[in-house]
């Protein structure tokens, strides 16, 4: 097979599947609204089920729903008929996915769900199938043909099922007013979770790790503290332990250029305009944005009485995955 033939096949598949999705647009109708209402009114969980490729699609849709505010999980249709049906409660609803709508594993479940008055939403390629007719609400995922040249392997049909599931998920997100922070709560290990859930108190150095000296010490004593704590700066406090200044590596270079000696008082050399100060509950991502704006590499965390209670630098944010 030539390189161009491979490219042509790939392009053809994308075009055919894209057209199949466009052809589905009329299926977003009153039935789609009813399906959304059933899910929104469900007090329990939304159970996705299917067999084969449709089962894989159902698994993905269940995962998408679960991560966007709809409690959901997947039950394999064949296993449901052999005991896993007990996982479906009276307050749940079921979304069954099938291209043909005639799979024996799904047909077995229909009368049981009916007897238990559990709402059934069907996403099917044939709305006149047994599953399509039995469901409380039927959503069409019909395609004229598969992208497979043999018109056998589920390609366009599985894409259509997935897209219909995504359409439901997004409609539910908007109906519930689901926010970025809500999403982050389901994805604490991801980049978004770190950006929205990690606060300065989670990344800062505390206690004896904070580089801090009193304003009465000499530059020599201050340098010992700065070198020991390795954050590139020191906090200067008064007798009440209130933050009154800061002294950085850059300040040291400037002090030496001006002829300062190591016996000079740190209060005469420190910067009293401390820009990089945040509270402990500030989002680490917001602190990072402030550091970029101010063109500084470190931040001091203070309490409501202006006492330094923490400190961190860009390296700490990098270790926390914020950068």
C-alpha positions in Angstrom: 0.0 0.0 0.0 1.5 3.3 -1.0 1.9 6.3 1.3 -0.7 8.3 -0.6 -3.2 5.4 -0.4 -2.8 5.4 3.4 -3.4 9.1 3.5 -6.4 8.9 1.3 -7.9 6.2 3.5 -7.4 8.2 6.6 -8.9 11.3 5.1 -11.9 9.4 3.8 -12.6 7.9 7.2 -12.5 11.4 8.9 -14.7 12.9 6.3 -17.3 10.1 6.5 -17.4 10.1 10.3 -17.6 13.9 10.3 -20.6 13.7 7.9 -22.2 11.0 10.0 -22.1 13.4 13.1 -23.5 16.3 11.1 -26.4 14.0 10.0 -27.2 13.4 13.6 -28.0 17.0 14.3 -31.8 16.5 13.7 -31.7 13.9 16.4 -31.1 16.6 19.0 -34.8 17.1 19.5 -37.5 16.8 22.2 -36.3 13.3 23.0 -32.9 14.7 23.8 -34.5 17.1 26.1 -36.5 14.3 27.8 -33.3 12.3 28.3 -31.6 15.2 30.0 -34.7 15.7 32.2 -34.7 12.1 33.2 -31.0 12.3 34.2 -31.4 15.6 36.0 -34.3 14.2 38.0 -32.5 10.9 38.9 -31.9 10.8 42.6 -29.5 7.8 42.4 -26.9 7.1 39.8 -26.9 6.9 36.0 -25.9 3.4 34.9 -24.4 2.9 31.4 -24.6 -0.5 29.8 -23.7 -2.1 26.4 -21.9 -5.0 24.7 -18.8 -5.1 22.6 -17.7 -1.8 21.0 -20.9 -0.1 22.3 -19.9 -1.3 25.7 -16.5 0.5 25.4 -18.3 3.6 24.3 -20.7 3.3 27.3 -17.6 3.0 29.6 -16.2 6.3 28.3 -19.5 8.1 28.5 -20.0 6.9 32.1 -16.5 8.3 32.9 -17.3 11.6 31.3 -20.6 11.9 33.2 -18.9 11.0 36.5 -16.2 13.6 36.1 -18.7 16.4 35.2 -21.2 16.2 38.0 -23.4 13.2 37.2 -22.8 10.1 39.4 -22.4 7.3 37.0 -20.7 4.0 36.3 -20.7 1.2 33.7 -22.3 -2.2 34.1 -21.5 -4.8 31.4 -24.9 -6.0 30.0 -23.9 -9.7 30.0 -22.8 -9.6 33.6 -25.9 -7.7 34.6 -28.0 -10.6 33.6 -25.9 -12.8 35.8 -26.0 -10.9 39.1 -24.7 -7.4 38.4 -28.2 -6.2 37.9 -28.2 -5.9 41.7 -25.9 -2.9 41.3 -28.8 -0.9 39.8 -31.0 0.7 42.4 -34.7 1.8 42.3 -33.6 5.5 42.2 -31.2 5.0 39.3 -31.7 5.3 35.6 -30.1 3.3 32.8 -28.6 4.4 29.5 -28.3 1.4 27.1 -26.1 1.7 24.0 -26.4 -0.5 21.0 -26.1 -0.1 17.3 -28.5 -2.8 16.3 -30.7 -2.5 19.4 -31.3 -6.3 19.2 -28.5 -7.7 21.4 -29.8 -10.6 23.5 -27.9 -9.4 26.6 -29.7 -6.1 26.5 -33.1 -7.5 25.6 -33.0 -9.7 28.8 -32.7 -6.6 30.9 -35.6 -4.7 29.4 -38.5 -6.5 31.2 -36.6 -6.4 34.5 -36.0 -2.7 34.3 -39.7 -2.2 33.3 -40.9 -4.2 36.3 -38.8 -2.1 38.7 -39.9 1.2 37.0 -36.3 2.2 36.3 -36.1 4.8 33.5 -34.4 3.5 30.4 -32.7 5.7 27.9 -31.6 4.1 24.6 -28.8 5.3 22.3 -29.3 3.1 19.2 -28.6 3.0 15.5 -32.1 1.6 14.8 -34.8 3.5 16.7 -37.4 0.8 15.6 -35.4 -2.0 17.2 -36.5 -3.9 20.3 -34.4 -1.7 22.6 -35.4 1.5 20.8 -39.1 0.7 21.2 -38.9 -0.4 24.8 -37.0 2.6 26.1 -38.6 5.5 27.9 -36.6 7.8 25.6 -34.8 6.8 22.5 -31.9 8.8 21.0 -30.9 8.0 17.4 -27.2 7.3 16.7 -28.1 6.1 13.2 -25.4 6.2 10.4 -26.0 5.3 6.8 -22.8 3.2 6.6 -19.7 2.4 8.5 -16.4 4.1 7.5 -15.0 0.5 7.3 -14.7 -0.4 3.6 -16.5 -3.7 4.3 -19.3 -1.8 6.2 -18.8 -4.2 9.1 -16.4 -2.9 11.8 -18.1 -0.3 14.1 -16.5 3.0 13.1 -19.0 5.7 12.2 -21.6 4.0 14.4 -19.4 4.0 17.5 -18.3 7.6 16.8 -22.0 8.5 16.6 -22.8 6.8 19.9 -19.9 8.6 21.6 -20.8 12.0 20.2 -24.4 11.5 21.4 -23.1 10.7 24.9 -20.9 13.7 24.9 -23.8 15.9 23.8 -25.8 14.7 26.8 -22.8 15.3 29.1 -22.3 18.9 27.9 -26.0 19.7 28.1 -26.0 18.4 31.7 -22.9 20.5 32.5 -24.7 23.6 31.4 -28.0 22.7 33.1 -26.2 22.2 36.4 -24.0 25.2 36.2 -21.0 23.0 36.6 -17.8 25.0 37.1 -14.1 24.7 36.7 -13.7 24.2 40.4 -16.3 21.4 40.4 -14.4 19.7 37.6 -11.1 20.1 39.5 -12.6 18.3 42.5 -13.0 15.2 40.4 -9.5 15.7 38.9 -7.2 16.6 41.8 -4.2 14.9 40.3 -4.5 16.7 36.9 -3.1 20.1 35.9 -6.5 21.8 36.4 -6.8 20.2 39.8 -3.4 21.5 40.9 -4.2 25.0 39.5 -7.6 25.3 41.3 -7.0 23.3 44.5 -3.4 23.9 45.6 -3.0 26.9 47.9 0.1 28.6 49.1 -0.1 26.9 52.5 0.3 23.6 50.6 3.7 24.5 49.1 5.2 27.0 51.6 8.1 26.3 53.9 7.0 26.7 57.5 8.4 27.1 61.0 12.2 26.9 61.2 12.4 26.6 57.4 11.4 30.2 57.0 14.4 32.6 56.4 13.8 35.3 59.0 15.9 37.7 61.1 15.3 40.7 63.3 16.0 44.2 61.9 18.7 44.7 64.5 21.1 42.1 63.1 24.1 42.7 60.9 24.4 41.9 57.3 26.8 39.0 58.3 24.2 37.4 60.5 21.5 37.9 57.8 23.7 36.2 55.2 24.2 33.1 57.5 20.4 32.8 57.7 19.9 33.3 53.9 22.6 30.7 53.1 21.2 28.2 55.5 17.5 28.4 54.3 18.5 28.5 50.6 15.4 30.4 49.3 17.3 33.3 47.9 16.0 35.9 50.4 15.3 36.6 54.1 12.4 38.2 55.9 13.2 41.1 58.2 10.9 41.4 61.2 10.6 43.9 64.2 10.4 43.0 67.9 6.7 42.1 67.4 7.7 39.7 64.6 5.9 41.9 62.1 7.3 41.9 58.5 9.1 45.2 57.9 11.4 44.4 55.1 13.0 41.8 52.8 16.6 41.2 51.6 17.4 39.2 48.5 20.4 37.8 46.7 20.1 40.8 44.3 20.1 43.2 47.2 23.3 41.7 48.4 25.0 42.3 45.0 23.7 45.9 45.0 24.9 46.5 48.6 28.4 45.3 47.8 28.5 47.5 44.7 27.7 50.5 47.0 30.5 49.5 49.4 28.5 48.1 52.2 30.4 45.9 54.7 29.3 42.7 56.4 29.0 44.6 59.7 26.4 47.0 58.4 23.0 46.8 60.0 20.5 44.9 57.8 17.8 47.5 58.5 19.9 50.0 56.6 20.1 47.7 53.5 16.8 46.0 53.4 13.9 46.9 51.1 11.0 48.1 53.0 8.7 47.9 50.0 7.8 44.2 50.2 5.8 43.3 47.1 5.7 39.5 47.1 3.3 38.9 50.0 0.3 36.6 50.0 -2.0 34.9 52.5 -2.0 31.2 53.1 -5.3 30.6 51.4 -4.2 32.2 48.1 -4.2 29.8 45.2 -0.7 28.8 44.3 -1.5 29.5 40.6 -2.6 33.0 41.5 0.7 33.5 43.4 2.6 32.3 40.4 0.8 34.9 38.2 1.7 37.6 40.7 5.4 36.5 40.6 5.4 36.7 36.9 3.8 40.2 37.0 6.2 41.5 39.6 9.2 39.7 38.0 10.2 38.1 41.4 11.2 34.5 42.2 9.9 34.1 45.8 6.9 34.9 47.9 6.3 35.5 51.6 3.1 34.2 53.3 1.8 36.3 56.2 -1.1 36.1 58.6 -3.6 38.8 59.3 -1.2 40.5 61.7 1.6 40.7 59.1 3.6 37.9 60.7 5.6 35.8 58.3 4.2 32.2 58.5 5.7 30.8 55.3 7.8 31.3 52.3 8.3 29.6 48.9 10.0 30.2 45.5 9.6 29.1 41.9 11.3 25.8 42.6 8.7 24.9 45.2 5.9 25.6 42.7 7.7 23.5 40.2 7.9 20.6 42.6 4.1 21.0 43.3 3.3 20.8 39.6 2.0 24.3 39.4 4.5 25.3 36.8 
